[in-house]
Amino acid sequence: MDFRFKPQEEAFRDEIRAFVKAELAPSFGSPAYNDREDAPKEQGALAKAFQRKLADKGWLTLAWPKEHGGLGAGPMQQLVYNEEMSRLRAPGFGGMGFAMVGPTLMMHGTDEQRERFLGRIARGDMSWCQGFSEPGSGSDLASLQTRAVLDGDEFVVNGQKMWTSGAQRADYCILLVRTDPEAPKHRGISYLLMDMKSPGITITPLTNMLNSAAFNQMFLDNVRIPRANLVGELNRGWYVATTTLDFERSGIQRIVFAQTLLDDLIGYAATQRPDGSRQIDDTQIRHRLAELQIEFHVGRILAYRVAWLQGQGLVPNSEASIAKLYSTELQSRFAAAAIGITGQAGVLARGSAYAPLDGRFAAYYLAAASYTIAAGTSEVQRNIIAQRGLGLPRT
């Protein structure tokens, strides 16, 4: 692959920087939380207003084909956009609708579904959540038991979903259900689009270690979903879902956002303490920070590879899993290193007068516990790499 960005891609990077500087107030919240699930609630309105500006420029759907309302940009230009917006800690630049639902509907949806949803997604007028995992079906997602039975032109759905991020705010849900209980588990699943205002849906927030209720339990009691909201073929929803998951695993945002925190940590270590010393002058700390810089550079290259392969018209299935596995494992190592370097003060929560950098490392350490689980566990990623990347047999 060519590791150099094209002149037009670098020019686009400069345009993004200038736009964010001009349109986003410097006082926008604490940068540690703009791209985190524990973002302060008061940032919501500001993020939404900024997202509208991005929609007006067409940047929310930058890489969507022009016939679907996008700008038709290539994967590398989309990568530049995601990279810069993450580096600048800009809010509202991405989301499930733009990155996952829209592209999935382009590939598997009907003309009517694309007409009904893509325009609203592109304008930022609707939010989405993902109804995939269940209490007993996380890593082994194909074992899900939420049932959907056809009754005329509607599916009647009963069951429970777990870890449904943003369900309390979402307008629609991409929902996996079992429509043929007699079929092998991968072949009896269907993919539905569920209106979150439908009767029979109960949302129960789950509070995590960050004291945030970003994800939820979702109970479905005789929820009716029109058959017109079936994406792809009946009982073939697993293959639609894998398309959605590949879009989820191929982003650079996670590695770049963590890199900005590493930059903060290096600045903290280089700051002179009251006794005149600096942590960065300690050989062990300096070497650990250098190792992390190298590891983050490798993570960016792996993400670049995914985008480059997409630009060649290839499907980077195992490569996306490699990027996801590496970046989330690195985030866990980095979180532990950050707490080790900041010491006892590093575990103080946001708001404490003695918390380094407003407690962002403590929050990041707690959040990082979930990174190797969300969007497919590290074990699942290793299986994909082994089987689809290396051609190893199932055991």
C-alpha positions in Angstrom: 0.0 0.0 0.0 1.0 3.6 -0.5 1.5 5.2 2.9 1.3 8.8 1.6 -2.0 10.7 1.4 -2.8 12.4 -1.9 -2.5 16.2 -2.1 -6.3 16.5 -2.3 -6.7 14.4 0.9 -4.2 16.6 2.7 -6.1 19.7 1.5 -9.3 18.2 2.8 -7.6 17.7 6.2 -6.7 21.4 6.3 -10.3 22.3 5.4 -11.7 20.2 8.2 -9.3 21.9 10.7 -10.3 25.3 9.6 -14.0 24.5 9.7 -13.9 23.1 13.2 -11.9 26.0 14.5 -14.4 28.5 13.0 -17.7 26.7 13.9 -17.0 25.0 17.2 -16.7 27.1 20.3 -13.4 26.7 22.1 -15.3 26.4 25.3 -17.1 23.2 24.3 -17.0 21.1 27.4 -14.0 19.1 28.6 -12.2 17.5 25.7 -11.9 14.3 27.6 -15.5 13.5 27.3 -16.6 14.8 23.8 -16.3 11.3 22.3 -17.1 9.3 25.3 -20.2 7.6 26.5 -20.1 9.6 29.7 -20.3 12.9 28.0 -22.0 15.5 30.2 -25.6 16.0 29.3 -25.3 19.7 28.7 -23.1 19.0 25.7 -26.0 17.4 23.9 -27.6 20.5 22.4 -24.2 21.9 21.3 -23.3 18.6 19.7 -26.6 18.5 17.8 -26.2 22.0 16.5 -22.7 21.3 15.3 -24.0 18.1 13.7 -26.5 20.2 11.7 -23.6 22.2 10.3 -21.8 19.0 9.3 -25.0 17.8 7.6 -25.3 21.0 5.7 -21.8 20.4 4.3 -22.7 16.8 3.4 -19.9 15.6 5.6 -22.1 13.3 7.7 -22.5 11.1 4.6 -19.2 11.9 3.0 -18.6 8.4 1.5 -22.2 7.6 0.6 -22.8 7.2 -3.1 -24.2 10.3 -4.8 -27.3 8.5 -5.8 -28.1 8.0 -2.1 -27.5 11.6 -1.1 -23.8 11.4 -0.3 -20.7 13.1 -1.7 -19.3 9.9 -3.2 -15.9 10.3 -1.5 -13.5 7.4 -1.3 -12.7 5.4 1.8 -9.4 7.3 2.3 -11.1 10.6 2.3 -13.6 9.3 4.8 -10.7 8.1 6.9 -9.1 11.5 6.8 -12.4 13.0 8.0 -12.8 10.5 10.8 -9.2 10.9 11.9 -9.2 14.7 12.0 -12.6 15.0 13.7 -11.4 12.5 16.4 -8.1 14.3 16.8 -10.0 17.6 17.2 -12.4 16.0 19.6 -15.3 17.3 17.6 -18.8 16.1 18.7 -21.6 14.6 16.5 -19.5 13.8 13.5 -20.3 10.1 13.3 -22.9 7.7 14.6 -24.6 4.4 13.9 -27.0 5.8 11.4 -24.3 7.3 9.1 -21.6 4.6 9.5 -23.6 1.4 9.9 -27.3 1.5 9.2 -27.2 3.7 6.0 -24.5 1.6 4.3 -26.3 -1.6 5.3 -29.5 -0.4 3.8 -27.7 0.5 0.6 -26.4 -3.1 0.3 -29.4 -5.1 1.5 -32.4 -2.7 1.8 -35.3 -2.4 -0.5 -35.9 0.7 -2.7 -38.7 1.7 -0.3 -36.5 1.4 2.8 -33.8 3.4 1.2 -36.3 6.1 0.2 -37.8 6.1 3.7 -34.7 6.2 5.8 -31.6 7.4 4.0 -32.6 11.0 3.6 -33.5 11.3 7.3 -30.3 9.7 8.4 -28.2 12.0 6.1 -29.9 15.1 7.6 -29.2 13.9 11.1 -32.9 13.7 11.8 -33.0 10.3 13.4 -30.9 8.3 15.9 -30.4 4.5 16.0 -29.6 1.8 18.5 -28.5 -1.8 18.0 -30.7 -4.7 19.3 -28.3 -7.5 18.8 -26.9 -8.9 22.2 -29.1 -10.7 24.7 -28.5 -11.8 28.3 -27.3 -15.2 27.1 -26.1 -14.2 23.6 -23.2 -11.9 23.5 -20.1 -13.4 21.9 -22.2 -16.2 20.5 -24.6 -13.8 18.9 -26.2 -16.4 16.6 -27.6 -18.2 19.7 -30.1 -15.3 20.2 -33.6 -16.3 21.3 -35.8 -13.2 20.8 -38.7 -14.5 18.7 -40.6 -12.9 15.8 -43.7 -14.6 14.4 -45.4 -13.4 11.3 -49.0 -12.4 11.8 -50.3 -11.2 8.4 -48.2 -8.3 7.3 -46.5 -7.8 10.7 -43.9 -9.5 12.9 -44.9 -10.0 16.5 -41.7 -9.8 18.6 -41.1 -11.1 22.2 -37.8 -11.3 24.0 -35.1 -9.3 25.7 -32.1 -7.4 24.5 -29.0 -6.3 26.5 -26.3 -3.6 26.3 -28.4 -1.6 23.9 -26.4 1.7 23.8 -28.5 4.8 23.4 -31.9 3.0 23.4 -33.4 5.6 25.7 -32.8 8.3 23.0 -33.1 6.3 19.8 -35.8 6.7 17.2 -35.2 3.3 15.5 -33.4 0.1 16.3 -31.7 -2.5 14.1 -33.1 -5.7 15.6 -32.0 -9.3 15.2 -34.7 -11.8 15.9 -35.2 -15.6 15.5 -37.9 -16.3 12.9 -37.2 -20.0 12.3 -36.4 -21.8 15.6 -36.0 -25.2 13.8 -33.2 -24.0 11.5 -29.5 -24.0 12.3 -28.8 -21.0 14.5 -27.1 -18.9 11.8 -30.0 -19.6 9.3 -33.1 -18.8 11.3 -32.4 -15.1 12.1 -34.0 -12.1 10.5 -33.0 -8.4 10.5 -35.7 -5.9 11.3 -36.0 -2.1 11.6 -38.0 -1.3 14.8 -39.7 2.0 15.6 -38.7 2.7 19.2 -42.1 4.3 19.8 -43.9 1.0 19.2 -46.1 -0.2 22.0 -44.7 -3.1 24.1 -41.1 -1.7 24.3 -39.7 -1.2 27.9 -36.3 0.4 28.4 -34.4 -0.1 31.6 -31.1 1.8 32.0 -28.0 0.0 33.2 -25.6 2.1 35.2 -21.9 1.3 34.5 -18.7 1.9 36.5 -18.6 5.5 35.2 -22.0 6.1 36.8 -23.3 6.5 33.3 -26.5 4.9 31.9 -25.4 4.9 28.3 -26.7 1.4 27.7 -29.8 -0.5 28.6 -31.9 -3.6 28.9 -34.8 -3.7 26.4 -37.8 -5.8 26.9 -40.1 -6.6 23.9 -43.7 -7.7 24.7 -45.8 -8.4 21.6 -44.1 -5.6 19.7 -45.5 -5.3 16.2 -43.1 -4.5 13.3 -44.3 -4.2 9.7 -43.0 -6.9 7.3 -41.9 -4.0 5.1 -39.2 -3.3 7.8 -37.5 -6.7 7.1 -34.0 -6.0 5.7 -32.8 -8.7 3.3 -34.4 -12.1 3.1 -36.4 -13.8 5.8 -34.2 -16.1 7.9 -31.1 -14.7 6.2 -30.5 -11.8 8.6 -27.3 -13.1 10.0 -25.5 -12.2 6.7 -27.0 -8.7 6.8 -25.8 -8.4 10.4 -22.2 -9.3 9.5 -22.2 -6.5 7.0 -23.2 -4.1 9.8 -20.6 -5.4 12.1 -17.8 -5.1 9.5 -18.7 -1.4 9.2 -18.5 -1.1 13.0 -15.1 -2.7 13.3 -13.2 -0.8 10.6 -13.0 2.7 12.1 -9.9 4.7 13.1 -11.8 6.8 15.7 -10.9 4.7 18.7 -7.2 4.8 18.1 -7.0 8.5 17.3 -9.1 9.5 20.3 -6.8 7.5 22.6 -3.8 9.1 20.9 -5.1 12.5 22.0 -5.2 11.3 25.6 -1.7 9.9 25.2 -0.6 13.4 24.1 -2.2 14.8 27.2 -0.4 12.2 29.3 3.0 13.1 27.7 2.3 16.8 28.5 1.4 15.9 32.1 4.6 13.9 32.5 6.7 16.8 31.1 5.2 19.3 33.5 7.5 20.5 36.2 6.4 19.4 39.7 6.7 21.6 42.9 10.1 20.1 43.7 11.4 21.0 40.2 11.4 17.4 38.9 9.6 16.0 35.8 8.3 12.5 35.5 9.4 12.3 31.8 13.0 12.6 33.0 12.6 9.1 34.6 14.1 6.7 32.1 11.4 4.0 32.6 8.5 6.4 32.2 10.1 8.0 29.1 10.7 4.6 27.5 7.1 3.5 28.3 5.7 6.7 26.7 7.9 6.1 23.6 6.6 2.5 23.4 3.0 3.7 23.5 3.7 6.2 20.7 5.0 3.4 18.5 2.1 1.2 19.4 -0.4 3.9 18.5 1.4 4.5 15.2 1.0 0.8 14.4 -2.7 1.0 15.2 -3.2 3.9 12.8 -1.4 2.0 10.1 -3.7 -1.0 10.6 -6.7 1.3 10.3 -5.2 2.9 7.2 -4.8 -0.6 5.7 -8.6 -1.2 6.1 -9.5 2.0 4.3 -6.9 1.4 1.6 -8.2 -2.1 0.9 -11.8 -0.7 0.7 -10.5 1.8 -1.9 -9.2 -1.1 -4.0 -12.7 -2.5 -4.1 -11.8 -5.3 -1.6 -13.7 -6.4 1.5 -11.3 -6.2 4.5 -13.0 -8.7 6.8 -10.1 -10.2 8.7 -8.2 -7.0 8.4 -11.0 -5.1 10.1 -10.9 -7.6 12.9 -7.1 -7.2 13.2 -7.5 -3.4 13.5 -10.3 -3.7 16.1 -8.4 -6.4 18.2 -5.2 -4.5 18.2 -6.6 -1.1 19.0 -8.9 -2.2 21.8 -6.2 -4.3 23.5 -3.8 -1.3 23.1 -6.4 0.9 24.8 -6.5 -1.4 27.8 -2.7 -1.3 28.1 -2.6 2.4 27.7 -5.3 3.0 30.4 -3.2 0.9 32.8 -0.1 2.8 31.9 -1.8 6.2 32.4 -2.9 5.3 35.9 0.5 4.0 36.7 2.2 7.2 35.6 -0.3 9.6 37.2 -0.2 7.5 40.5 -2.7 7.7 43.3 -4.1 11.1 42.1 -4.8 9.5 38.7 -7.7 7.5 40.2 -9.5 10.6 41.4 -12.8 11.3 39.6 -13.7 14.4 37.6 -14.4 17.4 39.8 -11.7 16.7 42.4 -9.3 19.5 42.9 -6.4 17.1 42.9 -7.4 14.9 39.9 -4.8 15.2 37.0 -6.4 16.7 33.9 -9.9 16.8 35.5 -10.0 13.0 36.1 -10.0 12.0 32.5 -7.6 9.1 33.0 -9.7 7.6 35.8 -12.7 7.8 33.5 -10.8 6.3 30.6 -9.4 3.5 32.8 -13.0 2.5 33.8 -14.3 2.8 30.3 -11.5 0.8 28.8 -12.7 -2.4 30.6 -15.5 -2.6 28.0 -13.5 -1.9 24.9 -12.3 -5.5 24.3 -15.9 -6.7 24.7 -18.0 -4.2 22.7 -18.4 -4.7 19.0 -17.2 -8.3 19.3 -14.8 -9.6 22.0 -11.1 -10.1 21.5 -11.8 -13.8 21.4 -14.3 -13.4 18.6 -11.9 -11.3 16.6 -9.1 -13.9 17.0 -11.5 -16.5 15.7 -12.3 -14.4 12.6 -8.6 -13.7 12.0 -7.8 -17.4 12.3 -10.6 -18.7 10.1 -11.1 -16.0 7.5 -7.6 -14.5 7.5 -5.4 -17.5 8.0 -7.7 -20.2 6.7 -7.4 -22.3 9.9 -10.2 -24.9 10.5 -12.8 -24.6 13.2 -12.1 -26.7 16.3 
